[in-house]
C-alpha cells in the first residue's frame, strides 16, 4: 500500500484549500495542526517503506526512492514545525490587528500549497513533471515573499520572480537537452524522461549534450538554491518575507533546488564520469562559502545574517557532493541538519521581530535574559550553524573536510580557512544578540503565540540534539541508499 505517500502530498493540499474555504479561525488552526501531525508521520512511513522495500509507488504519478524519501523527511519534519510556528506567529499578527481574517486564510492556503508543490517535486520520477512542480513552488513562494505588501516586500518578491524565472527557464533548457539525448535511445515517449530509465541508458547518452544540460541545470536550479553568484535574490527575500516563510525558504526551498541538481548529477556522472560535475560543484560551493563568510560581519539585519548563512551551508553541501566519497554521505546529512538549525534560527528571529518590530541587529542584545525562548533558539541554532559539537553540522563538515583532503589537500585547506572565517564572524554576531544586558523591553507576545512557537522551537532543538553526533540506524540505512544513487565510480 502506498497510502503514506498519498497522504504526505494530499495533507497540505487539503489543508490549504479547506483553510481558504473555512469560516472560522479555529477551523483554520485545527486544519494546520492536523497537517503538522500528518506531514512527519507520513514522511517517516514513506522512508521506512523505502528502506525495507527499495521504493514506494502510488500509480504513475507519485514515486519515491531513497533520495526522494530523504527530502520527504526534511520537508515533512521542518514543514510540520514551520506550520506550528506559522499558526502562532501569524495568529499574533492577527491579534494585533495587522492581519484580517481573510488574509489569515489566504496566507495558510499559499503556505500549504507551497509545501505541497515541493513534496510533489521530490516524489516524481519524471524529469519534466519535477520541473513543473518546482515552478509551482516558485509561484507560491513569490506570493508569500510579498505577502506583507510593503514596498520592500513587493520589491523582494518581484526580484525573486525575475531571477527565479530566468533560472527555471535555464533548468527547462537542461531538461529539454536530456530528453533530446535520451529519446534517441528510448524513443519519443515518457520513458525518455524517467530517472530510472535515464540511469539505465546513461552510458549511451550524448556526452556533449549531457554536459551542457548539467550546466544549464546547475545554473537554473542553483539560482533557486541561492548558490553564488546567482544568490542576489536570497538576502532580500529572506529579510522581507513573513518569518515562517523565511524559515521554509531557507530550510526547504533551497534543499529542493539542491535535490534537483543532484538528480541531474546522477545522470551526468553515469554518462561522462563524476569529475565533470564534481569540479563544477566544488567551485560553486567554495564561491558561495567565500561570499557568505565575507558578508557576515557587515550585516545589520539579523534576518539577512541568517540568509547569508544559508548561502554558506548550501555551498558546504555542494562541496561535499562535489568531492564525492564520504563527502556525499556528509552532504546529505548536512542538508537535514542545516534545515533544522536554520529554521530554528528564523523561529527565534521572528519572535524578536514580534517583540521589537525592527530587524536591526545593533539594537538587539541580551536576548537570553529578556526573551529566553528566542534567545535560546538563536544561540542553539547559531552554535550549530557555526559547526560546533555536539551538533550534526560539525560531523558533516569534518567528513567533507576529510573527503576534500583525500581529493586535493589544498582544497581542504581552502575549505577549512573559509570555515574558520565564517565560524568567527557568525558567532560574533550571534553572541552580540544573545548575551549581554537586555535592551528595550518591547512588546510581549501573547500566550497563544508562545505556545505554538515554543512547540516549534522545542521540537527542532530536540531533534538537533538527538541526531547530533550519532546517525540513528534507520537514517543511516536510508543515507547509504542515497549515496548509492549518487555515487558513480570514476572510469
C-alpha positions, 0 to 999 in steps of 0.5 A, spaced: 500 500 500 502 506 498 497 510 502 503 514 506 505 517 500 498 519 498 497 522 504 504 526 505 502 530 498 494 530 499 495 533 507 497 540 505 493 540 499 487 539 503 489 543 508 490 549 504 484 549 500 479 547 506 483 553 510 481 558 504 474 555 504 473 555 512 469 560 516 472 560 522 479 561 525 479 555 529 477 551 523 483 554 520 488 552 526 485 545 527 486 544 519 494 546 520 495 542 526 492 536 523 497 537 517 503 538 522 501 531 525 500 528 518 506 531 514 512 527 519 508 521 520 507 520 513 514 522 511 517 517 516 512 511 513 514 513 506 522 512 508 521 506 512 517 503 506 523 505 502 528 502 506 525 495 507 522 495 500 527 499 495 521 504 493 514 506 494 509 507 488 502 510 488 500 509 480 504 513 475 504 519 478 507 519 485 514 515 486 519 515 491 526 512 492 531 513 497 533 520 495 526 522 494 524 519 501 530 523 504 527 530 502 520 527 504 523 527 511 526 534 511 520 537 508 515 533 512 519 534 519 521 542 518 514 543 514 510 540 520 514 545 525 514 551 520 506 550 520 506 550 528 510 556 528 506 559 522 499 558 526 502 562 532 506 567 529 501 569 524 495 568 529 499 574 533 499 578 527 492 577 527 491 579 534 494 585 533 490 587 528 495 587 522 492 581 519 484 580 517 481 574 517 481 573 510 488 574 509 489 569 515 486 564 510 489 566 504 496 566 507 495 558 510 492 556 503 499 559 499 503 556 505 500 549 504 500 549 497 507 551 497 509 545 501 505 541 497 508 543 490 515 541 493 513 534 496 510 533 489 517 535 486 521 530 490 516 524 489 516 524 481 520 520 477 519 524 471 524 529 469 519 534 466 513 533 471 519 535 477 520 541 473 513 543 473 512 542 480 518 546 482 515 552 478 509 551 482 513 552 488 516 558 485 509 561 484 507 560 491 513 562 494 513 569 490 506 570 493 508 569 500 515 573 499 510 579 498 505 577 502 506 583 507 505 588 501 510 593 503 514 596 498 520 592 500 516 586 500 513 587 493 520 589 491 523 582 494 518 578 491 518 581 484 526 580 484 525 573 486 520 572 480 525 575 475 531 571 477 527 565 479 524 565 472 530 566 468 533 560 472 527 555 471 527 557 464 535 555 464 533 548 468 527 547 462 533 548 457 537 542 461 531 538 461 529 539 454 537 537 452 536 530 456 530 528 453 533 530 446 539 525 448 535 520 451 529 519 446 534 517 441 535 511 445 528 510 448 524 513 443 519 519 443 515 517 449 515 518 457 520 513 458 525 518 455 524 522 461 524 517 467 530 517 472 530 510 472 530 509 465 535 515 464 540 511 469 539 505 465 541 508 458 546 513 461 552 510 458 549 511 451 547 518 452 550 524 448 556 526 452 556 533 449 549 534 450 549 531 457 554 536 459 551 542 457 544 540 460 548 539 467 550 546 466 544 549 464 541 545 470 546 547 475 545 554 473 537 554 473 536 550 479 542 553 483 539 560 482 533 557 486 538 554 491 541 561 492 548 558 490 553 564 488 553 568 484 546 567 482 544 568 490 542 576 489 535 574 490 536 570 497 538 576 502 532 580 500 527 575 500 529 572 506 529 579 510 522 581 507 518 575 507 513 573 513 518 569 518 515 562 517 516 563 510 523 565 511 524 559 515 521 554 509 525 558 504 531 557 507 530 550 510 526 547 504 526 551 498 533 551 497 534 543 499 529 542 493 533 546 488 539 542 491 535 535 490 534 537 483 541 538 481 543 532 484 538 528 480 541 531 474 548 529 477 546 522 477 545 522 470 551 526 468 556 522 472 553 515 469 554 518 462 561 522 462 564 520 469 563 524 476 569 529 475 565 533 470 560 535 475 564 534 481 569 540 479 563 544 477 560 543 484 566 544 488 567 551 485 560 553 486 560 551 493 567 554 495 564 561 491 558 561 495 562 559 502 567 565 500 561 570 499 557 568 505 563 568 510 565 575 507 558 578 508 557 576 515 560 581 519 557 587 515 550 585 516 545 589 520 539 585 519 539 579 523 534 576 518 539 577 512 545 574 517 541 568 517 540 568 509 547 569 508 548 563 512 544 559 508 548 561 502 554 558 506 551 551 508 548 550 501 555 551 498 558 546 504 553 541 501 555 542 494 562 541 496 561 535 499 557 532 493 562 535 489 568 531 492 564 525 492 566 519 497 564 520 504 563 527 502 556 525 499 554 521 505 556 528 509 552 532 504 546 529 505 546 529 512 548 536 512 542 538 508 537 535 514 541 538 519 542 545 516 534 545 515 533 544 522 538 549 525 536 554 520 529 554 521 530 554 528 534 560 527 528 564 523 523 561 529 527 565 534 528 571 529 521 572 528 519 572 535 524 578 536 521 581 530 514 580 534 517 583 540 521 589 537 518 590 530 525 592 527 530 587 524 536 591 526 541 587 529 545 593 533 539 594 537 538 587 539 542 584 545 541 580 551 536 576 548 537 570 553 535 574 559 529 578 556 526 573 551 529 566 553 525 562 548 528 566 542 534 567 545 535 560 546 533 558 539 538 563 536 544 561 540 542 553 539 541 554 532 547 559 531 552 554 535 550 549 530 550 553 524 557 555 526 559 547 526 560 546 533 559 539 537 555 536 539 551 538 533 550 534 526 553 540 522 560 539 525 560 531 523 558 533 516 563 538 515 569 534 518 567 528 513 567 533 507 573 536 510 576 529 510 573 527 503 576 534 500 583 532 503 583 525 500 581 529 493 586 535 493 589 537 500 589 544 498 582 544 497 581 542 504 585 547 506 581 552 502 575 549 505 577 549 512 580 557 512 573 559 509 570 555 515 574 558 520 572 565 517 565 564 517 565 560 524 568 567 527 564 572 524 557 568 525 558 567 532 560 574 533 554 576 531 550 571 534 553 572 541 552 580 540 544 578 540 544 573 545 548 575 551 549 581 554 544 586 558 537 586 555 535 592 551 528 595 550 523 591 553 518 591 547 512 588 546 510 581 549 507 576 545 501 573 547 500 566 550 497 563 544 503 565 540 508 562 545 505 556 545 505 554 538 512 557 537 515 554 543 512 547 540 516 549 534 522 551 537 522 545 542 521 540 537 527 542 532 532 543 538 530 536 540 531 533 534 538 537 533 540 534 539 538 527 538 541 526 531 547 530 533 553 526 533 550 519 532 546 517 525 540 513 528 540 506 524 534 507 520 537 514 517 543 511 516 540 505 512 536 510 508 543 515 507 547 509 504 541 508 499 542 515 497 549 515 496 548 509 492 544 513 487 549 518 487 555 515 487 558 513 480 565 510 480 570 514 476 572 510 469 
